[in-house]
Amino acid sequence: MRYLRNFTLLAFRSDGRALLNGSYTSTEDKLDEAVQGAFNWLLSAQRPDGGFASWYLDSGWTSSYPETTGYILPVLLDAGKRLDRQQESEEAARKALEWLETIQHTNGGWAGGYVDQKRPPVVFNTGQVVRGMLAAHSYFSDDRWLHSAQRAGDWLLDLQEEDGSWKTSVYRGMVRVYDTYVAAPLAELYRRTGKEAYAQAARRQCQWVIREKQEKNAWFRDADNTIEYNDRPILHTVAYTIDGLIETGILLGDDEFILAGERAALVLLAAFLEDAGLRGRYDAHWRGSESFITTGGAQMSIAWNRLYALRGTPDLKSAFSKMNRSLMRMQIRGSQMECEGALFGSQPLWGRYEAFGCPNWASKYFLEALLMEDKTISLAGHG
């Protein structure tokens, strides 16, 4: 690990929790600094082909990742407006869109994994590229991107089981509940097109998760992205499941979905506020283990912010603000390396999840969480 000596100024906590206390405050100037840093790093993560890559201490840049390129687009365009850097964000977005269009399969899907792995289309990954296409359709007012999203949406409809799950063209052949995060872009496709089949598919997926996979204590079965650790899923995929339910519920006006996501979100909120952090995995009794996963923390900040907009509960606001402060302290600063402004996948960096690496999705969710807080602050200021 030839780069480790350059990180002597970075502080890491050995028990793997996200810290609540530290030098950052909730002042707007510090928030702006963190937003700028994350935005700059995402721009630097764009590869010549137009897709976005990740960076690792031992091997450098990966090839482009279609899935994450797709869901980076909405936050990239949003950040460009927030920072008055639209030209940069628009140029990057157009380059990414052109690339995604060229690699969309004839059936409408997008490949799993990094592009150089040459994997077949995957349901989850395709749903995330749909998010990018829908964002581009809104931003650029170009039906070209809506048509691409519809092709993908129709492929997702064709593959869905009667019970609402997806069992084919899924990662490692596993049926998983985090496909609620595919339901949300389908719900948005329904809102754009009026095609009822998209709404029905989103509803069936969420109903299947709630009725077949959520326990009485709000924990989800089949929430991990592995077979080996499915009894204690990672925070990242649990957060996908939670936020997918909440977002789909908001888009379709369905309180059942919102409440199901909220139940689990509040369990993690209590753990975060009471235990001064979150863990990387949670078993069926919500007992935590392993190092904190930065992506999952940012995702929970987003979910708590969505719920705060609905409920106005002070604890929700406190939680997303404190989580964001914690992540801001983890943001890489002063490294003079390719990871400047990014987040490591785990805290500490040698944790099991994306060890010694800066996955682009960690910075994407971090930036999204900060922008959501910024909007919340702005709305409060105009209240």
C-alpha positions in Angstrom: 0.0 0.0 0.0 2.4 2.7 -1.3 0.0 5.5 -0.5 -0.7 4.8 3.2 2.1 7.0 4.4 0.3 10.0 2.9 -2.7 9.6 5.3 -1.0 10.2 8.6 -3.1 13.4 9.1 -6.4 11.5 8.8 -8.0 10.3 12.0 -9.8 6.9 12.1 -11.8 5.3 14.9 -10.9 1.7 15.5 -14.4 0.5 16.5 -15.8 1.5 13.2 -18.6 3.9 14.3 -19.4 7.2 12.8 -18.6 9.9 15.4 -21.0 12.5 16.4 -18.5 15.0 17.9 -15.7 16.9 16.1 -14.5 20.1 14.6 -17.2 20.6 12.0 -20.3 22.6 12.9 -23.5 23.0 11.0 -22.6 26.4 9.6 -23.4 27.0 6.0 -19.8 27.8 5.0 -18.5 24.4 6.1 -21.4 22.7 4.4 -20.5 24.5 1.2 -16.9 23.5 1.5 -17.9 19.8 1.8 -20.3 20.1 -1.2 -17.5 21.7 -3.3 -15.1 18.9 -2.3 -17.4 16.0 -3.1 -18.5 17.7 -6.4 -14.9 18.2 -7.5 -14.0 14.6 -6.7 -17.0 13.2 -8.7 -15.9 15.3 -11.7 -12.4 13.9 -11.4 -13.9 10.3 -11.2 -15.3 10.6 -14.7 -13.4 8.5 -17.2 -12.6 9.3 -20.9 -15.5 7.1 -22.0 -18.0 9.3 -20.0 -18.7 6.9 -17.1 -17.7 7.3 -13.5 -15.1 5.2 -11.7 -13.9 4.4 -8.2 -10.4 4.8 -6.8 -8.4 2.3 -4.6 -5.1 2.9 -2.8 -3.5 -0.2 -4.2 -4.7 -0.2 -7.8 -5.8 3.4 -8.7 -8.9 4.0 -10.9 -11.3 1.3 -11.9 -13.2 1.2 -15.2 -16.5 3.0 -15.5 -19.5 1.7 -13.6 -22.9 2.0 -15.5 -25.1 1.6 -12.5 -23.5 4.3 -10.4 -23.0 6.6 -13.4 -26.8 6.5 -13.8 -27.6 7.6 -10.3 -24.7 10.0 -10.0 -26.4 12.1 -12.7 -29.3 13.6 -10.7 -27.0 14.7 -7.8 -24.3 16.0 -10.2 -26.8 18.2 -12.0 -28.4 19.4 -8.7 -24.9 20.2 -7.3 -24.0 22.2 -10.5 -27.0 24.4 -9.9 -26.3 24.8 -6.2 -22.7 25.8 -6.8 -23.3 27.9 -9.9 -21.2 25.5 -11.9 -23.8 24.3 -14.4 -21.5 24.3 -17.4 -19.3 21.7 -15.7 -22.1 19.5 -14.5 -24.0 19.7 -17.8 -20.9 18.8 -19.8 -20.2 15.9 -17.6 -23.8 14.8 -17.6 -24.0 14.9 -21.4 -20.8 12.9 -21.8 -22.2 10.3 -19.3 -25.5 10.1 -21.1 -24.0 9.5 -24.4 -21.9 6.7 -23.0 -24.9 5.1 -21.2 -26.9 5.2 -24.4 -24.2 3.4 -26.4 -24.0 0.6 -23.8 -27.7 0.0 -23.3 -28.5 -3.5 -24.3 -31.0 -4.2 -27.1 -33.4 -5.6 -24.5 -33.3 -2.2 -22.6 -31.2 -3.2 -19.7 -27.7 -2.1 -18.5 -24.9 -4.4 -17.4 -24.0 -5.2 -13.8 -20.6 -4.3 -12.4 -17.8 -2.3 -13.9 -17.9 -2.1 -17.7 -14.7 -4.0 -18.2 -16.2 -7.0 -16.4 -18.6 -7.5 -19.4 -21.5 -8.7 -17.3 -25.1 -9.2 -18.6 -27.9 -6.7 -17.8 -29.1 -6.7 -14.1 -32.4 -5.5 -12.7 -31.1 -3.4 -9.9 -28.4 -1.7 -11.9 -30.8 -1.0 -14.7 -33.2 0.7 -12.3 -30.4 3.1 -11.2 -29.6 4.1 -14.7 -33.3 4.9 -15.2 -32.9 7.4 -12.4 -30.2 9.2 -14.4 -32.2 9.1 -17.6 -35.2 10.6 -15.9 -33.1 13.3 -14.3 -31.7 14.1 -17.8 -35.2 14.2 -19.3 -36.3 16.8 -16.7 -33.1 18.9 -16.8 -32.6 19.0 -20.6 -36.2 18.6 -21.7 -35.1 16.0 -24.1 -37.4 13.0 -24.8 -34.4 11.0 -26.0 -33.6 10.2 -22.4 -37.2 9.4 -21.5 -37.4 6.9 -24.4 -34.3 5.2 -23.1 -35.8 5.0 -19.6 -39.0 3.5 -21.0 -37.1 0.8 -22.9 -35.4 -0.1 -19.6 -38.7 0.1 -17.7 -40.4 -2.2 -20.1 -37.6 -4.7 -19.7 -38.1 -4.5 -15.9 -41.8 -5.1 -16.3 -41.2 -8.2 -18.5 -38.9 -9.8 -15.9 -41.0 -9.1 -12.7 -42.6 -12.1 -11.1 -46.3 -12.1 -10.2 -45.6 -11.7 -6.5 -43.6 -8.5 -7.2 -40.1 -9.8 -6.8 -37.4 -10.1 -9.5 -35.8 -13.6 -9.7 -34.0 -13.4 -13.1 -31.3 -11.1 -14.2 -30.5 -10.3 -10.6 -27.1 -10.1 -8.9 -25.6 -13.6 -8.2 -29.1 -15.1 -8.8 -30.3 -13.8 -5.4 -33.9 -12.5 -4.8 -33.5 -9.5 -2.6 -35.6 -6.8 -0.9 -33.4 -3.9 -1.9 -35.1 -3.9 -5.3 -37.5 -1.4 -3.6 -34.9 0.9 -4.9 -35.9 -0.1 -8.4 -39.6 0.4 -7.6 -39.0 4.1 -7.0 -37.8 4.9 -10.6 -40.6 2.8 -12.0 -43.0 5.0 -9.9 -41.4 8.1 -11.4 -41.7 6.6 -14.9 -45.5 6.2 -14.2 -45.7 9.9 -13.2 -43.9 10.9 -16.4 -45.8 8.6 -18.9 -49.1 7.8 -17.2 -48.4 4.1 -18.0 -50.2 2.3 -15.1 -48.1 -0.9 -15.5 -45.1 1.0 -14.1 -47.1 2.0 -11.0 -48.4 -1.5 -10.6 -44.9 -3.0 -10.8 -43.7 -0.6 -8.1 -46.6 -1.4 -5.8 -46.2 -5.2 -6.2 -42.5 -5.0 -5.3 -43.1 -2.9 -2.2 -46.0 -5.0 -1.1 -44.0 -8.2 -1.5 -41.2 -6.8 0.6 -43.5 -5.6 3.4 -45.8 -8.6 3.5 -43.3 -11.4 2.9 -39.9 -10.1 4.1 -40.3 -7.5 6.9 -40.3 -8.8 10.4 -42.4 -7.5 13.3 -39.4 -5.6 14.6 -39.0 -3.9 11.1 -35.9 -5.9 10.1 -35.8 -7.2 6.5 -34.9 -10.7 5.5 -32.9 -11.2 2.3 -31.4 -7.7 2.4 -27.8 -8.4 1.9 -25.9 -8.5 -1.4 -24.2 -11.8 -0.4 -25.3 -15.3 0.5 -22.7 -15.7 3.2 -23.8 -12.7 5.4 -27.5 -12.6 4.6 -28.3 -13.1 8.3 -26.7 -9.7 9.0 -27.1 -7.5 6.0 -24.9 -4.4 5.4 -26.2 -1.0 6.2 -25.8 0.0 2.5 -28.4 -2.5 1.2 -30.7 -2.1 4.3 -30.7 1.7 3.5 -31.5 1.0 -0.1 -34.6 -1.0 1.0 -35.7 1.7 3.5 -35.3 4.6 1.2 -36.8 2.7 -1.7 -40.0 2.1 0.3 -40.2 5.7 1.5 -39.5 7.2 -1.9 -41.9 4.9 -3.7 -44.6 5.7 -1.1 -44.1 9.4 -1.6 -44.3 9.1 -5.4 -47.4 6.9 -5.4 -49.1 8.5 -2.3 -49.0 5.2 -0.5 -48.7 5.5 3.3 -48.2 1.8 3.8 -44.9 1.9 2.0 -43.8 5.1 3.8 -44.6 3.6 7.2 -42.8 0.4 6.5 -39.6 2.2 5.6 -40.1 4.6 8.5 -40.3 1.8 11.1 -36.9 0.5 10.1 -35.5 4.1 9.7 -36.5 4.9 13.3 -34.8 1.8 14.7 -31.5 3.0 13.1 -32.2 6.6 14.2 -32.5 5.4 17.8 -29.3 3.4 17.5 -27.4 6.3 16.0 -28.5 8.9 18.6 -28.2 6.6 21.5 -25.0 4.8 20.6 -23.1 7.7 18.9 -22.9 5.9 15.6 -24.0 3.1 13.3 -22.4 -0.2 12.5 -21.8 -1.8 9.1 -24.2 -4.8 9.6 -27.3 -5.5 11.5 -28.7 -8.9 12.4 -32.4 -9.9 12.9 -32.3 -8.4 16.4 -30.8 -5.2 15.1 -27.5 -6.0 16.8 -24.7 -4.2 15.0 -21.3 -5.5 13.9 -18.4 -4.6 11.7 -17.1 -1.2 10.6 -19.3 1.7 9.7 -20.1 2.0 6.0 -20.0 5.6 4.8 -22.4 5.0 1.9 -25.0 3.5 4.3 -24.7 6.4 6.7 -25.3 9.0 3.9 -28.2 6.9 2.7 -29.8 7.0 6.1 -29.3 10.7 6.3 -31.3 11.0 3.1 -34.0 8.7 4.4 -34.2 10.7 7.7 -34.4 13.9 5.7 -37.3 12.6 3.6 -39.1 11.6 6.7 -38.4 15.0 8.4 -40.0 16.7 5.4 -43.1 14.6 6.1 -43.2 14.5 9.9 -41.2 17.6 11.1 -39.9 15.5 14.0 -36.9 17.2 15.7 -35.0 13.9 16.2 -35.1 13.3 12.5 -33.5 16.6 11.8 -31.0 16.1 14.5 -30.1 12.7 13.1 -29.4 13.8 9.5 -27.6 16.9 10.6 -25.3 14.9 13.0 -24.7 12.2 10.4 -23.7 14.7 7.8 -21.3 16.4 10.3 -19.8 13.0 11.0 -19.3 12.3 7.3 -17.9 15.7 6.7 -15.2 14.9 9.2 -14.4 11.7 7.3 -14.1 13.5 3.9 -10.5 13.2 2.7 -8.7 16.6 2.9 -5.2 17.7 2.2 -4.1 14.4 0.6 -2.8 15.9 -2.7 -3.9 12.6 -4.3 -6.7 11.4 -6.6 -9.0 10.8 -3.5 -9.1 14.5 -2.4 -12.7 15.3 -1.5 -13.9 11.7 -1.5 -14.9 9.3 1.2 -13.5 5.9 1.9 -16.0 3.0 1.7 -15.5 2.0 5.3 -14.6 3.8 8.5 -11.8 3.0 9.3 -10.5 2.6 5.8 -9.5 -1.0 6.3 -13.0 -2.1 7.1 -14.5 -5.0 5.2 -16.7 -3.0 2.9 -14.7 -1.5 -0.1 -11.5 -1.7 2.0 -8.8 0.9 1.1 -11.0 2.4 -1.6 -13.2 5.4 -2.5 -16.3 4.0 -4.2 -17.9 6.7 -6.3 -21.3 5.8 -4.8 -20.1 6.8 -1.3 -19.4 10.4 -2.5 -22.6 10.4 -4.5 -24.8 9.7 -1.5 -22.7 12.0 0.7 -23.2 14.9 -1.8 -26.9 14.1 -2.0 -27.3 14.1 1.7 -25.5 17.5 2.0 -27.6 19.0 -0.8 -30.8 17.8 0.9 -29.7 19.4 4.2 -28.9 22.6 2.4 -32.4 22.8 0.9 -33.9 22.0 4.4 -31.9 24.9 5.8 -33.0 27.2 3.0 -36.6 26.3 3.4 -36.4 26.9 7.2 -34.8 30.3 6.5 -37.8 31.2 4.3 -40.4 29.9 6.7 
